Structures are given as C-alpha cells and as structure tokens.
Amino acid sequence: MAGKAAGFEFTVARSGEVAIRHNGLPAATLRGAAAQKFLADVEAADPQELMARVTGNYRRGNERTARNHPRNARRRR
C-alpha cells in the first residue's frame, strides 16, 4: 500500500516505558498511562500506523490544499 508507515520499532523497558524508534533514531518515549494505552492499542491495530500517529510522523491531508494555494502557484511550473 502506498503511503503506508514503515521503519518504526518499539521496545518496552522494565519500568513500563515505551521507546519508539524510526529508522533507528529515537522518535518518542511514552511513560505511564500513555505507554499502557499504546501497549493495549498495539495488539488491536497496525503497529506501524499506530507508531506513526503517536510520533506525529504521518500525512495530515493538507498537501493538496498547500499545492493549490496562490503562494505556491509559481512553483508548479
């Protein structure tokens, strides 16, 4: 599927902290209730997509709007 998130991985520490990495680089660290909710959700959903959403690394749907904005019109040539 085009545009599908990839390259994410996560590890869980003994303390319950969840470390999320993207392409080998630290992307986010979840602690407490956020970590527990993430671990519960990762069982039911696509882990790659969920990690993309948690880290904010996903398309927001505004690319077409920005492309059509008059400020960017001269760049389309």
Secondary structure, 3 states (H helix, E strand, C coil): CCCCCCCEEEEECCCCCEEEEECCEEEEEECHHHHHHHHHHHHHCCHHHHHHHHHCCCCCCCHHHHHCCHHHHHHHC
